[in-house]
Amino acid sequence: MDLSLVIPALNESKNLSNLIPRIKKALSNLNIEYEIIIVIGSRDILPTTLTKEGHVVVIKQKHRGFGGALVSGFSAASGKFCMTMDADFSHDPIFIKKLWHVRDKADLIVASRFIRGSRYETDLLRKVLSMLLNKIFGYGLSIPLKDISSGFRLYRSSALKSIPLDSHDFDIQQEILIKFYISGYDVIEIPFFYKMRRYGKSHARLIEFGISYIRTFRKIFILRNSIISADYDYRTYSSRVLLRRHWQRKKYKIIKCFLSDAKNGLVADIGSGSNKLAADLKRIVAVDNDIPKLLHLRKIRGDDSRLISAFAERLPFPDGTFSCVICAEVIEYVKGKTLFDELKRVLAKDGLLIIVTTDYSRKLWMGIERIIHKILSGGYVKKNFRQYTRNTLTKILNEHNFSIVDKKYILFSGLCVKARKDLQEREMKHDEA
């Protein structure tokens, strides 16, 4: 099956009788295998001629609300791609062709009412409110899209089925889009002409619509700014939260300064996430077990030749591969000392190791941590396997034959250490041989 077209159709039987033939004509011209899934309410009755037509599947929605109708439709869909559209003729079937022809350009394609080349035919109040809500959501969630509430969309089904959905109302559109974005999937907009509904009354009542959006904003704001977001590390460099932005920019500056002493050769960033340093410096091999974050780095860097999915404790590199290894804000989340053994192993002779962690002997950090818990809920991993101090980190590095070259602090509590792999152990083994 190439395409599943899902249509939430509560009380839309009059529109469907005219809409379905036009949809089938548009899909037939594409020469693809398709199904049209009509999701109706428990009391809806459709004409017999409509339910018996080929390619048409009628199902009763299992969950309440517009969101529940979409979820029911998604569950029944079997196509490689899944398209959603309204049943009120506001989404012209002619546009199906345009969405289908750009299907390989992204994982989610939105038919947008607010980008250049689009038109939005509706009453003034609805238009103003819709534009306002989209601007607020777009700005507040740092999403570079103009229309995050459009329901005329084409999804790659494998991506759609990979994300859990919780919303029951019209806010499911924002939930899906945000979850696509934080999962590292590609999302684009193309312009289209939105028309006023032909028959019946809109089920998206303005007051309920607005309340639903406001209620869901906090939930998806926390999700968007959580550490699981694919672009979390990259966005923190330009965060509107001053504390977060200062921390990331200071860390970037210090690491870049430390790197100036590294010899020419490859640099590994272990646990890189999607940070700006890994995005800016092509000589860096970014290593992380979070694939969505690596996917985001690939978008920025333009290739994936130096993006490696791996765990820090089991690095897939030969001994002595790198002239420098960066491990920033990772060691506190890894159990035991296996990580330090691996960092040492992959470092070349006389290589540099750059470690960034929190110095828990600094009382100032306790205050900073409380602030982070309060204002950056979800943007901070609270559970540490180990809390380091300057003394404990120095001891561990010495045990692994590293000589500390320099130390700097971020806000008097973020400890940045530059250490060099000691040659003494290697030379002693050579002499013994």
The 8 nearest C-alpha neighbors of each residue, nearest first, counted from 0:
[[1, 78, 32, 2, 33, 79, 77, 3],
 [0, 2, 78, 79, 32, 33, 80, 31],
 [3, 1, 78, 33, 80, 81, 0, 79],
 [2, 4, 81, 78, 34, 76, 33, 35],
 [5, 3, 82, 35, 83, 81, 36, 34],
 [6, 4, 36, 83, 72, 82, 37, 35],
 [5, 7, 37, 84, 8, 85, 83, 38],
 [8, 6, 38, 68, 37, 9, 69, 39],
 [7, 9, 11, 39, 38, 86, 6, 10],
 [8, 10, 39, 40, 11, 7, 43, 38],
 [11, 9, 12, 8, 43, 40, 39, 13],
 [10, 12, 8, 14, 9, 13, 15, 86],
 [13, 11, 15, 14, 45, 10, 16, 8],
 [14, 12, 11, 15, 16, 17, 198, 10],
 [15, 13, 11, 12, 16, 17, 18, 87],
 [16, 14, 18, 12, 17, 13, 19, 11],
 [17, 15, 14, 13, 18, 19, 12, 49],
 [16, 18, 15, 14, 19, 20, 21, 13],
 [17, 19, 15, 21, 20, 16, 14, 22],
 [18, 20, 22, 21, 15, 17, 23, 16],
 [21, 19, 23, 22, 18, 24, 17, 16],
 [22, 20, 24, 18, 19, 23, 25, 92],
 [21, 23, 19, 25, 92, 24, 20, 26],
 [24, 22, 26, 20, 25, 21, 27, 19],
 [23, 25, 21, 27, 22, 26, 20, 28],
 [24, 26, 22, 23, 28, 27, 93, 21],
 [27, 25, 23, 29, 28, 24, 22, 30],
 [28, 26, 24, 29, 30, 25, 23, 31],
 [27, 29, 26, 25, 30, 24, 31, 96],
 [30, 28, 26, 27, 31, 25, 96, 99],
 [31, 29, 28, 27, 32, 26, 33, 25],
 [32, 30, 29, 33, 1, 27, 26, 2],
 [33, 31, 1, 0, 2, 30, 34, 78],
 [32, 34, 2, 3, 1, 0, 31, 54],
 [33, 35, 54, 3, 55, 4, 36, 2],
 [34, 36, 55, 4, 54, 56, 3, 5],
 [37, 35, 56, 5, 57, 4, 55, 6],
 [36, 38, 57, 6, 5, 56, 7, 58],
 [39, 37, 7, 58, 8, 59, 60, 68],
 [40, 38, 59, 9, 8, 60, 43, 58],
 [39, 41, 43, 9, 42, 59, 60, 38],
 [40, 42, 43, 59, 39, 60, 44, 61],
 [43, 41, 40, 44, 39, 10, 9, 59],
 [42, 44, 40, 41, 39, 10, 45, 9],
 [45, 43, 42, 46, 12, 39, 41, 10],
 [44, 46, 12, 47, 43, 49, 50, 48],
 [47, 45, 49, 48, 50, 44, 12, 16],
 [48, 46, 50, 49, 51, 45, 52, 44],
 [49, 47, 46, 51, 50, 52, 45, 16],
 [48, 50, 47, 46, 52, 51, 45, 16],
 [49, 51, 47, 52, 48, 46, 57, 55],
 [52, 50, 48, 49, 47, 53, 55, 56],
 [53, 51, 49, 50, 55, 48, 54, 56],
 [52, 54, 55, 51, 56, 50, 34, 49],
 [53, 55, 34, 35, 52, 56, 33, 23],
 [56, 54, 35, 53, 52, 34, 36, 57],
 [57, 55, 36, 35, 37, 58, 54, 34],
 [58, 56, 37, 36, 38, 55, 50, 59],
 [59, 57, 38, 37, 39, 60, 56, 36],
 [60, 58, 39, 38, 40, 41, 61, 57],
 [59, 61, 68, 71, 62, 38, 40, 39],
 [60, 62, 71, 59, 67, 63, 68, 70],
 [63, 61, 67, 60, 68, 64, 71, 167],
 [64, 62, 67, 167, 61, 65, 68, 66],
 [65, 63, 67, 168, 167, 66, 68, 62],
 [64, 66, 168, 68, 67, 169, 167, 69],
 [67, 65, 167, 168, 69, 68, 64, 171],
 [66, 68, 62, 63, 64, 70, 167, 65],
 [67, 69, 65, 60, 71, 66, 70, 7],
 [70, 68, 72, 66, 71, 67, 73, 7],
 [69, 71, 73, 67, 72, 68, 74, 66],
 [72, 70, 68, 74, 69, 60, 73, 67],
 [71, 73, 69, 75, 70, 74, 5, 76],
 [72, 74, 70, 76, 75, 71, 69, 5],
 [75, 73, 71, 72, 76, 70, 77, 160],
 [74, 76, 72, 73, 71, 77, 36, 58],
 [77, 75, 73, 3, 74, 78, 72, 81],
 [76, 78, 0, 3, 75, 79, 2, 156],
 [79, 77, 2, 0, 3, 1, 80, 76],
 [78, 80, 1, 156, 2, 0, 155, 77],
 [81, 79, 155, 2, 156, 78, 154, 1],
 [80, 82, 3, 154, 2, 156, 153, 4],
 [83, 81, 153, 4, 152, 5, 154, 3],
 [84, 82, 5, 152, 151, 4, 6, 150],
 [83, 85, 151, 6, 150, 90, 86, 5],
 [86, 84, 87, 6, 90, 7, 89, 88],
 [85, 87, 88, 8, 6, 15, 14, 11],
 [86, 88, 196, 89, 85, 14, 197, 198],
 [89, 87, 90, 196, 91, 86, 197, 85],
 [88, 90, 194, 196, 195, 87, 193, 91],
 [91, 89, 88, 85, 193, 84, 92, 151],
 [90, 92, 93, 88, 94, 89, 194, 193],
 [93, 91, 94, 22, 95, 90, 25, 21],
 [94, 92, 91, 95, 25, 96, 22, 97],
 [93, 95, 92, 97, 96, 91, 98, 191],
 [96, 94, 98, 92, 93, 97, 99, 25],
 [95, 97, 99, 94, 98, 100, 93, 25],
 [98, 96, 100, 94, 99, 95, 101, 93],
 [99, 97, 95, 96, 100, 101, 102, 94],
 [98, 100, 96, 102, 97, 101, 95, 153],
 [99, 101, 97, 98, 102, 96, 103, 95],
 [102, 100, 99, 104, 103, 98, 97, 105],
 [101, 103, 99, 104, 100, 98, 105, 153],
 [104, 102, 101, 105, 106, 100, 99, 155],
 [103, 105, 101, 102, 106, 187, 185, 108],
 [106, 104, 185, 107, 186, 103, 108, 187],
 [105, 107, 155, 185, 154, 184, 186, 108],
 [108, 106, 154, 186, 105, 153, 185, 155],
 [107, 109, 187, 153, 152, 188, 186, 105],
 [108, 110, 188, 152, 111, 187, 189, 151],
 [111, 109, 189, 151, 191, 190, 188, 152],
 [110, 112, 190, 146, 113, 109, 188, 189],
 [113, 111, 117, 119, 118, 191, 114, 190],
 [112, 114, 111, 145, 146, 117, 115, 118],
 [113, 115, 117, 190, 112, 111, 116, 145],
 [116, 114, 117, 190, 113, 118, 112, 189],
 [115, 117, 190, 114, 118, 191, 113, 189],
 [118, 116, 190, 191, 112, 192, 115, 114],
 [119, 117, 192, 112, 193, 191, 120, 116],
 [118, 120, 193, 112, 192, 121, 194, 117],
 [121, 119, 194, 193, 195, 118, 122, 192],
 [120, 122, 195, 126, 119, 123, 125, 194],
 [121, 123, 125, 124, 126, 120, 195, 127],
 [122, 124, 126, 125, 127, 121, 128, 120],
 [125, 123, 127, 126, 122, 128, 129, 121],
 [126, 124, 128, 127, 123, 122, 129, 121],
 [125, 127, 123, 129, 124, 128, 130, 122],
 [128, 126, 130, 124, 129, 125, 131, 123],
 [129, 127, 131, 125, 130, 126, 132, 124],
 [128, 130, 126, 132, 131, 127, 125, 133],
 [129, 131, 133, 127, 128, 132, 126, 134],
 [132, 130, 128, 134, 129, 133, 127, 135],
 [133, 131, 135, 129, 134, 130, 136, 128],
 [132, 134, 136, 130, 131, 135, 137, 146],
 [133, 135, 137, 131, 132, 136, 138, 130],
 [136, 134, 132, 138, 133, 137, 139, 131],
 [137, 135, 139, 133, 134, 138, 140, 132],
 [136, 138, 142, 134, 140, 135, 139, 141],
 [139, 137, 141, 135, 140, 136, 134, 142],
 [138, 140, 136, 141, 137, 135, 220, 142],
 [139, 141, 137, 142, 138, 136, 220, 223],
 [142, 140, 138, 139, 137, 143, 136, 223],
 [141, 143, 137, 140, 144, 138, 136, 139],
 [144, 142, 141, 137, 145, 138, 140, 187],
 [143, 145, 142, 146, 137, 147, 188, 187],
 [146, 144, 113, 114, 147, 133, 137, 143],
 [147, 145, 111, 148, 144, 133, 149, 113],
 [146, 148, 149, 173, 133, 145, 144, 176],
 [149, 147, 172, 146, 173, 150, 133, 170],
 [150, 148, 151, 147, 146, 111, 110, 109],
 [149, 151, 152, 84, 148, 83, 172, 85],
 [152, 150, 84, 83, 110, 149, 109, 90],
 [153, 151, 109, 83, 82, 108, 150, 110],
 [152, 154, 82, 108, 107, 81, 98, 83],
 [155, 153, 107, 81, 80, 156, 106, 82],
 [154, 156, 80, 106, 158, 157, 159, 81],
 [155, 157, 159, 80, 158, 79, 81, 154],
 [158, 156, 160, 159, 155, 161, 79, 80],
 [157, 159, 161, 156, 160, 155, 106, 162],
 [160, 158, 156, 161, 157, 162, 155, 154],
 [159, 161, 157, 158, 162, 156, 163, 73],
 [162, 160, 158, 159, 157, 163, 156, 179],
 [161, 163, 160, 159, 164, 178, 158, 179],
 [164, 162, 165, 161, 160, 178, 159, 175],
 [165, 163, 166, 162, 175, 174, 70, 171],
 [164, 166, 167, 163, 171, 174, 66, 67],
 [167, 165, 171, 66, 168, 164, 170, 174],
 [168, 166, 66, 67, 64, 65, 63, 171],
 [167, 169, 66, 65, 64, 170, 166, 171],
 [170, 168, 171, 65, 66, 172, 208, 167],
 [169, 171, 172, 168, 173, 212, 211, 174],
 [170, 172, 174, 166, 169, 66, 173, 175],
 [173, 171, 170, 175, 148, 174, 169, 176],
 [174, 172, 176, 170, 171, 175, 147, 177],
 [173, 175, 171, 177, 172, 176, 178, 170],
 [176, 174, 178, 172, 173, 177, 171, 179],
 [175, 177, 179, 173, 178, 174, 180, 172],
 [178, 176, 180, 174, 179, 175, 173, 181],
 [177, 179, 181, 175, 180, 176, 182, 174],
 [180, 178, 176, 182, 184, 177, 181, 175],
 [179, 181, 177, 178, 182, 183, 184, 176],
 [180, 182, 228, 229, 178, 183, 179, 177],
 [183, 181, 179, 291, 180, 229, 184, 178],
 [182, 184, 291, 229, 180, 181, 295, 294],
 [183, 185, 179, 182, 180, 106, 186, 181],
 [184, 186, 105, 106, 107, 183, 187, 180],
 [185, 187, 107, 105, 108, 106, 184, 180],
 [188, 186, 108, 109, 105, 107, 185, 189],
 [189, 187, 109, 108, 111, 110, 190, 186],
 [188, 190, 110, 111, 109, 191, 187, 108],
 [191, 189, 117, 111, 116, 110, 114, 112],
 [190, 192, 117, 110, 111, 112, 193, 118],
 [191, 193, 118, 117, 119, 194, 112, 190],
 [192, 194, 119, 89, 120, 118, 90, 191],
 [195, 193, 89, 120, 192, 196, 119, 90],
 [196, 194, 89, 121, 120, 197, 193, 88],
 [195, 197, 87, 89, 88, 198, 194, 199],
 [198, 196, 88, 87, 195, 199, 89, 14],
 [199, 197, 196, 14, 87, 200, 13, 88],
 [200, 198, 201, 197, 196, 11, 87, 14],
 [199, 201, 202, 198, 196, 203, 87, 197],
 [200, 202, 203, 199, 204, 196, 87, 198],
 [201, 203, 204, 200, 9, 65, 205, 10],
 [202, 204, 201, 208, 205, 207, 169, 206],
 [205, 203, 207, 202, 208, 206, 201, 209],
 [204, 206, 208, 207, 209, 203, 125, 128],
 [205, 207, 209, 208, 204, 210, 211, 203],
 [208, 206, 210, 209, 204, 205, 211, 203],
 [207, 209, 205, 211, 206, 210, 204, 203],
 [210, 208, 212, 206, 211, 207, 205, 213],
 [211, 209, 207, 213, 212, 208, 214, 206],
 [210, 212, 214, 208, 209, 213, 207, 215],
 [213, 211, 209, 215, 210, 214, 170, 216],
 [212, 214, 210, 216, 215, 211, 209, 217],
 [215, 213, 211, 212, 216, 210, 217, 218],
 [214, 216, 212, 218, 213, 217, 211, 219],
 [217, 215, 213, 219, 218, 214, 220, 212],
 [218, 216, 220, 219, 215, 221, 214, 213],
 [219, 217, 215, 216, 220, 221, 222, 214],
 [218, 220, 222, 221, 216, 217, 223, 215],
 [221, 219, 217, 223, 222, 218, 216, 140],
 [222, 220, 224, 219, 218, 223, 225, 377],
 [221, 223, 219, 225, 220, 224, 218, 377],
 [222, 224, 220, 221, 225, 219, 228, 140],
 [225, 223, 221, 222, 378, 220, 226, 231],
 [226, 224, 378, 377, 222, 227, 223, 228],
 [225, 227, 378, 228, 231, 379, 377, 224],
 [228, 226, 225, 229, 181, 231, 222, 182],
 [229, 227, 181, 231, 226, 230, 225, 223],
 [230, 228, 292, 181, 291, 183, 182, 231],
 [229, 231, 233, 228, 232, 273, 234, 295],
 [232, 230, 228, 234, 233, 229, 226, 235],
 [233, 231, 274, 273, 235, 234, 230, 272],
 [232, 234, 274, 275, 230, 273, 231, 235],
 [235, 233, 236, 231, 237, 232, 238, 230],
 [234, 236, 238, 237, 232, 233, 244, 231],
 [235, 237, 244, 234, 247, 238, 248, 233],
 [238, 236, 235, 234, 244, 239, 233, 248],
 [239, 237, 235, 244, 240, 236, 234, 243],
 [240, 238, 241, 237, 244, 243, 235, 242],
 [239, 241, 238, 243, 242, 244, 235, 237],
 [242, 240, 244, 243, 239, 245, 238, 246],
 [243, 241, 245, 244, 240, 246, 371, 238],
 [242, 244, 246, 241, 240, 245, 247, 235],
 [243, 245, 241, 238, 236, 247, 246, 242],
 [246, 244, 248, 242, 243, 247, 241, 249],
 [247, 245, 243, 249, 244, 248, 250, 242],
 [248, 246, 250, 244, 236, 249, 245, 251],
 [249, 247, 251, 245, 250, 246, 236, 244],
 [248, 250, 252, 246, 251, 247, 245, 253],
 [249, 251, 247, 253, 248, 252, 254, 246],
 [252, 250, 248, 254, 249, 253, 255, 247],
 [251, 253, 249, 255, 250, 254, 256, 248],
 [252, 254, 256, 250, 255, 251, 249, 257],
 [255, 253, 257, 256, 251, 252, 258, 250],
 [254, 256, 258, 252, 253, 257, 251, 259],
 [255, 257, 253, 254, 258, 259, 252, 260],
 [258, 256, 254, 259, 255, 260, 253, 417],
 [259, 257, 255, 261, 260, 256, 254, 323],
 [258, 260, 257, 256, 261, 255, 262, 254],
 [261, 259, 258, 257, 262, 256, 351, 263],
 [262, 260, 258, 259, 323, 351, 322, 263],
 [261, 263, 322, 264, 260, 323, 350, 259],
 [264, 262, 261, 322, 265, 266, 323, 282],
 [265, 263, 322, 262, 266, 321, 282, 323],
 [264, 266, 321, 282, 322, 283, 267, 323],
 [265, 267, 283, 323, 321, 324, 284, 322],
 [266, 268, 284, 324, 283, 269, 325, 285],
 [269, 267, 325, 285, 271, 286, 324, 326],
 [270, 268, 286, 326, 271, 267, 325, 311],
 [271, 269, 287, 286, 272, 329, 268, 326],
 [272, 270, 268, 269, 285, 286, 287, 273],
 [271, 273, 292, 274, 270, 287, 232, 293],
 [272, 274, 292, 232, 233, 296, 230, 271],
 [275, 273, 233, 232, 276, 272, 277, 271],
 [274, 276, 278, 233, 277, 279, 273, 236],
 [277, 275, 279, 278, 274, 280, 251, 255],
 [278, 276, 275, 279, 280, 274, 283, 285],
 [277, 279, 275, 276, 300, 280, 296, 299],
 [280, 278, 276, 277, 275, 281, 300, 299],
 [279, 281, 282, 277, 283, 278, 276, 275],
 [280, 282, 283, 279, 278, 277, 300, 284],
 [283, 281, 280, 265, 266, 284, 264, 305],
 [284, 282, 266, 281, 267, 280, 277, 285],
 [283, 285, 267, 305, 306, 266, 268, 286],
 [286, 284, 306, 268, 271, 283, 307, 267],
 [287, 285, 307, 269, 270, 308, 271, 268],
 [286, 288, 270, 308, 289, 309, 271, 272],
 [287, 289, 309, 308, 310, 290, 286, 270],
 [290, 288, 287, 292, 291, 293, 272, 308],
 [289, 291, 293, 292, 288, 294, 308, 287],
 [292, 290, 183, 294, 229, 182, 293, 289],
 [293, 291, 229, 273, 295, 294, 290, 272],
 [292, 294, 296, 290, 295, 291, 297, 273],
 [295, 293, 291, 297, 292, 296, 183, 290],
 [294, 296, 292, 298, 297, 293, 183, 229],
 [297, 295, 293, 299, 298, 294, 273, 300],
 [296, 298, 294, 300, 302, 295, 303, 301],
 [299, 297, 295, 296, 301, 300, 294, 302],
 [300, 298, 296, 297, 301, 278, 295, 302],
 [301, 299, 297, 302, 298, 278, 296, 281],
 [300, 302, 298, 297, 299, 303, 296, 304],
 [303, 301, 297, 300, 304, 298, 305, 299],
 [302, 304, 306, 297, 305, 301, 300, 296],
 [303, 305, 306, 302, 307, 284, 297, 301],
 [306, 304, 284, 303, 285, 307, 283, 302],
 [305, 307, 285, 303, 304, 284, 286, 293],
 [308, 306, 286, 285, 309, 305, 287, 284],
 [307, 309, 288, 287, 286, 290, 306, 289],
 [310, 308, 288, 287, 307, 286, 314, 311],
 [309, 311, 313, 312, 288, 314, 287, 308],
 [310, 312, 313, 314, 338, 269, 309, 270],
 [311, 313, 338, 310, 337, 314, 341, 333],
 [314, 312, 310, 311, 315, 309, 341, 338],
 [313, 315, 316, 311, 312, 309, 310, 341],
 [316, 314, 313, 317, 309, 307, 310, 345],
 [315, 317, 314, 345, 318, 320, 319, 313],
 [318, 316, 320, 345, 319, 315, 344, 314],
 [319, 317, 345, 344, 320, 316, 346, 347],
 [347, 318, 320, 346, 345, 321, 344, 317],
 [321, 319, 345, 318, 347, 317, 346, 316],
 [322, 320, 346, 265, 323, 347, 266, 319],
 [321, 323, 350, 347, 264, 265, 262, 346],
 [324, 322, 351, 266, 321, 350, 352, 261],
 [323, 325, 267, 352, 266, 268, 353, 351],
 [326, 324, 268, 353, 269, 267, 352, 327],
 [325, 327, 354, 269, 268, 329, 353, 355],
 [328, 326, 355, 354, 329, 325, 356, 270],
 [329, 327, 356, 355, 330, 326, 331, 357],
 [328, 330, 327, 331, 332, 326, 270, 333],
 [329, 331, 333, 332, 328, 356, 326, 338],
 [330, 332, 385, 329, 383, 333, 384, 386],
 [333, 331, 384, 383, 330, 329, 334, 385],
 [334, 332, 330, 331, 384, 335, 329, 338],
 [335, 333, 384, 332, 336, 385, 337, 331],
 [334, 336, 337, 333, 338, 385, 384, 339],
 [335, 337, 338, 339, 340, 334, 333, 395],
 [338, 336, 340, 339, 335, 312, 341, 334],
 [337, 339, 312, 341, 336, 340, 342, 311],
 [340, 338, 342, 341, 336, 337, 343, 399],
 [339, 341, 337, 343, 338, 342, 344, 336],
 [342, 340, 344, 338, 343, 339, 312, 345],
 [343, 341, 339, 344, 340, 345, 338, 346],
 [342, 344, 340, 341, 346, 345, 339, 420],
 [343, 345, 341, 318, 342, 346, 340, 319],
 [346, 344, 319, 318, 320, 342, 343, 321],
 [347, 345, 319, 321, 343, 350, 344, 320],
 [319, 348, 346, 350, 322, 321, 320, 349],
 [347, 349, 350, 319, 346, 420, 422, 322],
 [348, 350, 420, 419, 347, 422, 421, 351],
 [351, 349, 322, 347, 348, 420, 323, 346],
 [352, 350, 323, 419, 418, 261, 420, 324],
 [351, 353, 324, 418, 323, 417, 419, 325],
 [354, 352, 417, 325, 416, 326, 324, 418],
 [353, 355, 326, 416, 327, 415, 325, 352],
 [356, 354, 327, 415, 328, 414, 416, 326],
 [357, 355, 328, 414, 413, 327, 358, 354],
 [356, 358, 413, 414, 359, 412, 387, 355],
 [359, 357, 388, 412, 360, 414, 387, 361],
 [358, 360, 388, 361, 357, 387, 386, 364],
 [359, 361, 388, 358, 362, 389, 387, 412],
 [362, 360, 359, 363, 412, 364, 358, 411],
 [363, 361, 364, 365, 360, 359, 366, 412],
 [362, 364, 365, 361, 366, 367, 412, 411],
 [365, 363, 367, 362, 366, 412, 361, 368],
 [364, 366, 368, 363, 367, 362, 369, 361],
 [367, 365, 369, 364, 368, 363, 370, 362],
 [368, 366, 364, 370, 369, 365, 371, 363],
 [367, 369, 371, 365, 366, 370, 364, 372],
 [368, 370, 372, 366, 371, 367, 373, 365],
 [371, 369, 373, 367, 368, 372, 374, 366],
 [370, 372, 368, 375, 373, 369, 374, 367],
 [373, 371, 369, 370, 376, 375, 374, 368],
 [374, 372, 370, 371, 375, 376, 369, 368],
 [375, 373, 371, 376, 372, 370, 240, 369],
 [376, 374, 371, 378, 372, 373, 377, 379],
 [375, 377, 378, 372, 374, 373, 221, 379],
 [376, 378, 225, 379, 375, 221, 226, 224],
 [379, 377, 225, 226, 375, 376, 224, 380],
 [378, 380, 377, 381, 226, 376, 375, 371],
 [379, 381, 382, 378, 226, 377, 383, 332],
 [382, 380, 379, 383, 372, 377, 368, 378],
 [381, 383, 380, 384, 332, 385, 331, 379],
 [384, 382, 332, 385, 331, 381, 386, 380],
 [383, 385, 332, 331, 334, 333, 382, 386],
 [384, 386, 331, 383, 387, 332, 334, 333],
 [385, 387, 331, 359, 383, 388, 384, 357],
 [388, 386, 358, 359, 391, 392, 385, 357],
 [389, 387, 358, 359, 391, 390, 360, 392],
 [388, 390, 392, 391, 358, 393, 387, 414],
 [391, 389, 393, 388, 392, 394, 387, 395],
 [392, 390, 394, 388, 393, 389, 387, 395],
 [393, 391, 395, 394, 389, 390, 388, 387],
 [392, 394, 390, 396, 391, 395, 389, 397],
 [393, 395, 391, 397, 392, 396, 390, 398],
 [396, 394, 398, 392, 397, 393, 391, 399],
 [395, 397, 399, 401, 393, 398, 394, 392],
 [398, 396, 400, 394, 401, 399, 395, 393],
 [399, 397, 395, 396, 400, 394, 401, 393],
 [400, 398, 396, 397, 401, 395, 340, 339],
 [401, 399, 397, 421, 398, 396, 420, 402],
 [400, 402, 420, 421, 396, 397, 419, 399],
 [401, 403, 419, 418, 421, 404, 420, 397],
 [402, 404, 418, 405, 417, 419, 401, 416],
 [405, 403, 418, 417, 402, 419, 406, 416],
 [404, 406, 417, 403, 416, 407, 418, 415],
 [407, 405, 416, 415, 417, 408, 414, 404],
 [408, 406, 415, 414, 416, 405, 409, 253],
 [407, 409, 414, 411, 413, 415, 412, 410],
 [408, 410, 413, 411, 412, 249, 246, 414],
 [411, 409, 412, 408, 413, 246, 363, 364],
 [410, 412, 408, 409, 413, 363, 361, 414],
 [413, 411, 358, 410, 364, 361, 409, 357],
 [412, 414, 409, 357, 408, 356, 358, 411],
 [413, 415, 408, 356, 357, 355, 358, 412],
 [416, 414, 355, 407, 406, 354, 408, 413],
 [417, 415, 406, 354, 353, 405, 418, 355],
 [416, 418, 353, 405, 404, 352, 403, 406],
 [419, 417, 403, 352, 404, 402, 351, 401],
 [420, 418, 351, 402, 401, 350, 352, 421],
 [419, 421, 401, 349, 350, 351, 400, 422],
 [420, 422, 401, 400, 423, 402, 419, 349],
 [423, 421, 425, 424, 426, 349, 420, 348],
 [422, 424, 426, 425, 421, 427, 400, 428],
 [423, 425, 427, 426, 422, 428, 421, 400],
 [424, 426, 428, 422, 427, 423, 429, 421],
 [425, 427, 429, 423, 428, 424, 422, 430],
 [428, 426, 430, 424, 429, 425, 423, 431],
 [429, 427, 431, 425, 426, 430, 432, 424],
 [428, 430, 426, 432, 427, 431, 425, 424],
 [431, 429, 427, 432, 428, 426, 425, 424],
 [432, 430, 428, 429, 427, 426, 425, 424],
 [431, 429, 430, 428, 427, 426, 425, 424]]
